[in-house]
Amino acid sequence: MQERLETMTAWMNEKNIEVSFLNSVENVYYLSNFYTDPHERLMGIFIFRQDQPLFILPAMEVGQLQDSGWQYEIIGYSDHENPWELIQSSLKKRNLTKVETVAIEQEVLSYGRSKEISSLFPEAKLVSVEDKLNEMRVVKDTNEINIIRRAATMADFGVKTGIDALVEGITEMEVLAKIEYELKKKGIREMSFSTMVLFGEKSGDPHGNPGDRKLKPGDMVLFDLGVVLDGYCSDITRTVAFKSISDKQKEIYNTVLKAEVASLEKSKPGTRIGDLDTVAREIISDAGYSDYFPHRIGHGMGINVHEFPSMNHLNDGVLKEGMVYTIEPGIYIPGMGGVRIEDDVLVTADGFETLTKFPKELQIIN
């Protein structure tokens, strides 16, 4: 935590930024080791170029913040109090000189809160802090990697649980419920996104919604799920066949698998990010399915399940050791069904490690 705050302060000195304000749950956690969802209530960190930081949050969560290791000023407020007035009082005690520049999360700070920041610092221009935080968060440290590795293991368990639940006549929602129940028994309180279990033709919708569709022989079954563990996410997709598989389904599966493996094999430090998408897309296109792969190859992952960078073919950034992201090619045929295979990937010193380990070779579940 201290090292990250110092990195922020050094950046502020370099850019002549007097104050930074962070209020997203993810960036607050990254800089404070305190993870909570304040809902509609204000929570955030003020970082000052020449003073110690300030944390504002609901009074009922102050104890948890202190337990997380925060050692600087805390303003805890009750629901009947105006937190911005309390912040203003604290700022007056700091004897801040003229503030010309304030850095904010422009992509997530609400219009109302940006107006409050402008009221606190009426002569300041607002600039974005996102690029700096993306730069900091994109390379994971050893502790972050260990947490994500454990979260990936739980995702593997979720897929196994779903496959073990497959019997003719069961519904998508019944399988989903079994997965999440067993994960909660393992101590998982939160999924990193809404779990997907899709049968047959519904697997042809990349972001389909599970429902009362019953499982039939010949269906492809797509699982897409992830967990939140100690504030970090995992994300896995596996597709299996139930009872039998057609030649067309097998061709689609093997094409997606070939594309995923090819993209993984390009994962190493120095590789252009867009090339991971391009190599997979060329394989799918050469097989005649270019119109049925509508999304990017993957996304960065960490505190958010979808975070920087976007792994699309236009991205000219390069992979760095310690980056974590997904590789997830897919082919989706409307009315017939689809296949997606997704792994969580860590860039190592000389290559990559797939953190999700569940087998991806074609499985026909009897």
C-alpha positions as CSV (number, residue, x, y, z in Angstrom):
1,M,0.0,0.0,0.0
2,Q,2.7,2.5,1.0
3,E,4.7,1.9,-2.1
4,R,1.7,2.4,-4.3
5,L,0.8,5.7,-2.6
6,E,4.4,6.8,-3.0
7,T,4.3,6.0,-6.7
8,M,1.2,8.1,-7.1
9,T,2.9,11.0,-5.3
10,A,6.0,10.8,-7.5
11,W,3.7,10.9,-10.6
12,M,1.9,13.9,-9.2
13,N,5.2,15.7,-8.6
14,E,6.3,14.9,-12.2
15,K,3.0,16.2,-13.6
16,N,2.6,19.2,-11.3
17,I,-0.7,17.8,-9.9
18,E,-1.5,19.0,-6.4
19,V,-4.4,16.7,-5.5
20,S,-5.7,13.4,-6.8
21,F,-9.2,12.0,-5.9
22,L,-10.0,8.3,-6.3
23,N,-13.4,6.9,-5.6
24,S,-13.9,3.7,-7.6
25,V,-14.1,0.6,-5.4
26,E,-11.3,-1.0,-7.4
27,N,-8.7,1.8,-7.2
28,V,-9.5,2.5,-3.6
29,Y,-8.8,-1.1,-2.8
30,Y,-5.6,-1.0,-4.9
31,L,-4.2,2.0,-3.0
32,S,-5.5,1.2,0.5
33,N,-6.0,-2.6,0.8
34,F,-9.6,-1.8,1.9
35,Y,-12.3,-3.5,-0.1
36,T,-15.9,-2.6,0.3
37,D,-18.9,-1.4,-1.8
38,P,-20.3,1.8,-0.3
39,H,-23.3,1.6,-2.6
40,E,-24.6,5.2,-3.1
41,R,-22.6,6.6,-0.3
42,L,-19.4,8.6,-0.9
43,M,-16.1,6.8,-0.4
44,G,-12.7,7.9,-1.7
45,I,-9.1,8.8,-1.2
46,F,-7.6,12.2,-1.5
47,I,-3.8,12.1,-2.3
48,F,-1.8,15.3,-1.9
49,R,1.4,16.1,-3.5
50,Q,2.9,17.6,-0.3
51,D,0.8,16.1,2.5
52,Q,-0.5,12.8,3.8
53,P,-3.6,11.3,2.2
54,L,-7.1,11.5,3.4
55,F,-9.8,8.7,3.4
56,I,-13.5,9.6,3.4
57,L,-16.1,6.9,4.0
58,P,-19.3,6.0,5.9
59,A,-18.7,5.9,9.7
60,M,-20.0,2.4,10.0
61,E,-17.0,1.1,8.0
62,V,-14.3,3.0,9.7
63,G,-13.3,0.0,11.9
64,Q,-12.8,-2.2,8.8
65,L,-10.7,0.5,7.2
66,Q,-8.5,0.7,10.3
67,D,-8.2,-3.1,10.4
68,S,-7.0,-3.1,6.7
69,G,-3.9,-1.1,7.8
70,W,-4.8,2.5,6.8
71,Q,-2.6,4.8,9.0
72,Y,-3.6,8.2,7.7
73,E,-6.4,10.7,8.3
74,I,-9.9,9.2,8.2
75,I,-13.2,11.1,7.9
76,G,-16.1,8.9,8.9
77,Y,-19.5,10.4,8.4
78,S,-23.1,9.5,9.3
79,D,-26.0,9.5,6.9
80,H,-27.3,12.8,8.2
81,E,-24.0,14.6,7.5
82,N,-22.8,16.1,4.3
83,P,-19.4,14.5,3.6
84,W,-18.3,17.3,1.3
85,E,-18.6,19.8,4.1
86,L,-16.5,17.6,6.3
87,I,-13.9,17.3,3.5
88,Q,-13.8,21.0,3.1
89,S,-13.1,21.5,6.9
90,S,-10.2,19.1,6.7
91,L,-8.8,20.8,3.7
92,K,-8.8,24.2,5.4
93,K,-6.7,22.7,8.3
94,R,-4.1,21.6,5.7
95,N,-3.5,25.2,4.6
96,L,-3.4,24.2,0.9
97,T,-2.0,26.9,-1.3
98,K,-3.5,27.6,-4.7
99,V,-4.5,24.3,-6.3
100,E,-4.2,24.4,-10.1
101,T,-4.7,20.8,-11.1
102,V,-6.7,17.9,-9.6
103,A,-6.5,14.4,-11.1
104,I,-9.8,12.4,-11.1
105,E,-11.1,9.1,-12.6
106,Q,-12.9,10.8,-15.4
107,E,-14.4,7.5,-16.7
108,V,-16.2,6.7,-13.4
109,L,-16.5,9.9,-11.4
110,S,-20.2,11.1,-11.6
111,Y,-21.1,14.5,-12.9
112,G,-22.4,15.4,-9.5
113,R,-19.2,14.5,-7.7
114,S,-17.0,16.2,-10.2
115,K,-19.0,19.4,-9.5
116,E,-18.3,18.9,-5.8
117,I,-14.6,18.5,-6.5
118,S,-14.7,21.7,-8.5
119,S,-16.4,23.5,-5.6
120,L,-13.6,22.3,-3.3
121,F,-10.9,23.5,-5.7
122,P,-12.6,26.3,-7.8
123,E,-9.5,27.4,-9.6
124,A,-8.3,23.9,-10.6
125,K,-8.5,22.2,-13.9
126,L,-9.5,18.5,-13.8
127,V,-7.3,15.9,-15.5
128,S,-7.4,12.1,-15.8
129,V,-5.6,9.7,-13.5
130,E,-6.8,6.6,-15.3
131,D,-3.7,6.1,-17.5
132,K,-1.4,6.2,-14.6
133,L,-3.5,3.7,-12.5
134,N,-3.8,1.4,-15.6
135,E,0.0,1.5,-15.9
136,M,0.4,0.6,-12.2
137,R,-2.3,-2.1,-12.1
138,V,-1.5,-3.9,-15.4
139,V,1.6,-5.6,-14.0
140,K,0.7,-7.7,-10.9
141,D,3.0,-8.3,-8.0
142,T,3.6,-11.7,-6.4
143,N,0.8,-11.4,-3.9
144,E,-1.7,-10.4,-6.6
145,I,-0.6,-13.3,-8.8
146,N,-1.0,-15.8,-5.9
147,I,-4.6,-14.5,-5.2
148,I,-5.6,-14.7,-8.9
149,R,-4.1,-18.2,-9.1
150,R,-6.3,-19.3,-6.2
151,A,-9.3,-17.6,-7.8
152,A,-8.6,-19.5,-11.0
153,T,-8.5,-22.8,-9.1
154,M,-12.0,-22.0,-7.8
155,A,-13.2,-21.3,-11.4
156,D,-11.9,-24.7,-12.4
157,F,-13.9,-26.2,-9.6
158,G,-17.0,-24.4,-10.7
159,V,-16.7,-25.8,-14.2
160,K,-16.2,-29.3,-12.9
161,T,-19.2,-28.9,-10.6
162,G,-21.3,-27.8,-13.6
163,I,-20.2,-30.7,-15.7
164,D,-20.9,-33.2,-12.9
165,A,-24.5,-31.9,-12.7
166,L,-25.4,-32.6,-16.3
167,V,-28.2,-35.0,-16.7
168,E,-30.9,-35.1,-19.3
169,G,-33.8,-32.8,-18.5
170,I,-32.0,-30.5,-16.0
171,T,-32.4,-26.8,-16.7
172,E,-29.6,-24.2,-17.2
173,M,-30.7,-22.5,-14.0
174,E,-30.6,-25.7,-12.0
175,V,-27.0,-26.3,-13.1
176,L,-26.1,-22.7,-12.4
177,A,-27.5,-23.0,-8.9
178,K,-25.5,-26.1,-8.2
179,I,-22.3,-24.4,-9.3
180,E,-22.8,-21.3,-7.1
181,Y,-24.0,-23.4,-4.1
182,E,-20.9,-25.5,-4.1
183,L,-18.6,-22.5,-4.5
184,K,-20.3,-20.8,-1.6
185,K,-19.6,-24.0,0.5
186,K,-15.9,-23.4,-0.5
187,G,-16.1,-19.9,0.9
188,I,-16.8,-17.9,-2.3
189,R,-19.1,-15.0,-1.5
190,E,-19.2,-13.4,-4.9
191,M,-19.0,-14.3,-8.5
192,S,-17.0,-12.0,-10.7
193,F,-20.0,-11.7,-13.2
194,S,-23.3,-13.3,-13.8
195,T,-22.6,-17.0,-14.3
196,M,-23.5,-18.4,-17.7
197,V,-24.8,-21.9,-18.3
198,L,-26.2,-22.2,-21.9
199,F,-27.5,-25.3,-23.6
200,G,-27.8,-26.2,-27.3
201,E,-28.8,-23.3,-29.6
202,K,-28.5,-20.9,-26.7
203,S,-24.7,-21.4,-26.6
204,G,-24.8,-19.5,-29.9
205,D,-25.3,-16.3,-28.1
206,P,-22.0,-15.0,-26.7
207,H,-23.6,-13.3,-23.7
208,G,-26.8,-15.4,-23.4
209,N,-29.0,-15.6,-20.4
210,P,-29.5,-18.9,-18.6
211,G,-33.2,-19.9,-18.1
212,D,-35.4,-22.9,-18.1
213,R,-34.0,-24.6,-21.3
214,K,-33.7,-28.3,-20.5
215,L,-30.7,-30.3,-21.5
216,K,-31.1,-32.7,-24.4
217,P,-28.7,-35.3,-26.1
218,G,-26.7,-33.6,-28.8
219,D,-26.5,-30.2,-27.0
220,M,-23.3,-28.2,-26.7
221,V,-23.1,-26.8,-23.1
222,L,-21.2,-23.6,-22.5
223,F,-20.0,-22.6,-19.0
224,D,-18.7,-19.1,-18.4
225,L,-18.0,-18.2,-14.8
226,G,-15.5,-16.6,-12.4
227,V,-15.2,-15.8,-8.7
228,V,-14.0,-12.9,-6.6
229,L,-11.4,-14.0,-4.0
230,D,-9.7,-11.5,-1.7
231,G,-10.7,-8.7,-4.1
232,Y,-9.4,-10.3,-7.3
233,C,-11.2,-12.1,-10.1
234,S,-11.0,-15.2,-12.3
235,D,-12.8,-16.0,-15.5
236,I,-13.1,-19.3,-17.4
237,T,-15.1,-20.6,-20.3
238,R,-15.4,-24.3,-21.2
239,T,-17.8,-25.9,-23.7
240,V,-18.7,-29.6,-23.7
241,A,-21.0,-31.9,-25.7
242,F,-23.8,-33.8,-24.0
243,K,-24.2,-37.5,-25.1
244,S,-23.2,-36.9,-28.7
245,I,-21.7,-34.4,-31.1
246,S,-22.2,-33.8,-34.8
247,D,-19.4,-33.4,-37.3
248,K,-20.2,-29.7,-37.7
249,Q,-20.0,-29.2,-33.9
250,K,-16.7,-31.1,-33.7
251,E,-15.3,-29.0,-36.5
252,I,-16.2,-25.7,-34.7
253,Y,-14.8,-27.0,-31.4
254,N,-11.5,-28.0,-32.9
255,T,-11.2,-24.7,-34.8
256,V,-11.8,-22.7,-31.6
257,L,-9.3,-24.9,-29.7
258,K,-6.7,-24.4,-32.4
259,A,-7.2,-20.6,-32.3
260,E,-6.9,-20.5,-28.5
261,V,-3.7,-22.6,-28.4
262,A,-2.1,-20.4,-31.2
263,S,-2.9,-17.2,-29.3
264,L,-1.6,-18.7,-26.0
265,E,1.7,-19.7,-27.7
266,K,2.3,-16.1,-28.7
267,S,2.0,-14.9,-25.1
268,K,5.4,-13.8,-24.0
269,P,7.1,-10.5,-23.0
270,G,7.5,-8.1,-25.9
271,T,4.7,-9.5,-28.1
272,R,2.4,-6.9,-29.6
273,I,-1.0,-7.3,-27.8
274,G,-3.0,-7.1,-31.1
275,D,-1.1,-10.0,-32.6
276,L,-2.8,-12.4,-30.1
277,D,-6.1,-11.5,-31.5
278,T,-4.9,-11.5,-35.1
279,V,-3.4,-15.1,-35.0
280,A,-6.6,-16.5,-33.5
281,R,-8.8,-14.6,-35.9
282,E,-6.9,-15.8,-39.0
283,I,-7.4,-19.4,-37.9
284,I,-11.1,-18.9,-37.5
285,S,-11.4,-17.0,-40.7
286,D,-9.5,-19.6,-42.7
287,A,-11.9,-22.2,-41.4
288,G,-14.8,-20.1,-42.9
289,Y,-16.2,-18.7,-39.6
290,S,-14.9,-15.1,-39.7
291,D,-18.5,-13.8,-39.4
292,Y,-19.1,-15.8,-36.3
293,F,-16.3,-14.5,-34.0
294,P,-17.7,-11.1,-33.0
295,H,-15.6,-10.1,-30.1
296,R,-11.9,-9.4,-29.1
297,I,-9.6,-12.2,-28.1
298,G,-9.6,-11.2,-24.4
299,H,-9.2,-8.6,-21.7
300,G,-7.0,-7.7,-18.8
301,M,-8.0,-9.1,-15.5
302,G,-7.3,-8.4,-11.8
303,I,-9.4,-6.4,-9.3
304,N,-11.9,-6.0,-12.2
305,V,-12.9,-9.0,-14.3
306,H,-12.6,-6.7,-17.3
307,E,-9.8,-4.2,-17.0
308,F,-6.9,-2.7,-19.0
309,P,-5.8,-3.7,-21.6
310,S,-8.4,-4.5,-24.2
311,M,-6.9,-7.4,-26.2
312,N,-8.1,-6.4,-29.6
313,H,-6.3,-6.5,-32.9
314,L,-5.7,-2.7,-33.0
315,N,-3.8,-2.7,-29.7
316,D,-0.1,-1.8,-30.3
317,G,0.9,-2.2,-26.7
318,V,3.3,-5.0,-25.8
319,L,3.0,-7.8,-23.2
320,K,5.0,-7.4,-20.0
321,E,6.0,-10.0,-17.4
322,G,3.4,-10.0,-14.7
323,M,0.4,-9.1,-16.9
324,V,-2.7,-11.2,-16.4
325,Y,-5.4,-11.4,-19.1
326,T,-7.9,-13.8,-20.8
327,I,-7.7,-15.6,-24.1
328,E,-11.2,-16.5,-25.3
329,P,-11.9,-17.1,-28.9
330,G,-15.3,-18.3,-29.9
331,I,-17.6,-19.3,-32.8
332,Y,-21.3,-18.8,-32.5
333,I,-23.8,-20.0,-35.0
334,P,-27.3,-18.5,-34.5
335,G,-30.0,-21.2,-34.1
336,M,-27.4,-24.0,-33.8
337,G,-25.1,-23.2,-30.9
338,G,-21.5,-22.1,-30.2
339,V,-18.2,-22.8,-28.7
340,R,-15.9,-20.6,-26.5
341,I,-12.8,-21.7,-24.7
342,E,-11.2,-19.2,-22.3
343,D,-8.2,-19.3,-20.0
344,D,-6.7,-16.8,-17.5
345,V,-3.1,-16.2,-18.6
346,L,0.0,-14.9,-16.7
347,V,3.0,-13.6,-18.7
348,T,6.2,-15.1,-17.2
349,A,9.8,-14.1,-17.8
350,D,10.1,-16.2,-20.9
351,G,6.5,-17.2,-21.9
352,F,3.2,-17.7,-20.2
353,E,1.3,-19.8,-17.6
354,T,-2.4,-20.6,-17.9
355,L,-3.8,-20.1,-14.4
356,T,-7.0,-22.0,-15.3
357,K,-6.2,-25.6,-15.6
358,F,-9.4,-27.4,-16.4
359,P,-9.0,-29.6,-19.4
360,K,-10.0,-28.0,-22.7
361,E,-9.8,-31.0,-25.0
362,L,-13.3,-31.9,-26.4
363,Q,-15.3,-33.8,-23.8
364,I,-18.6,-35.7,-24.6
365,I,-20.5,-36.1,-21.3
366,N,-22.5,-39.3,-21.0
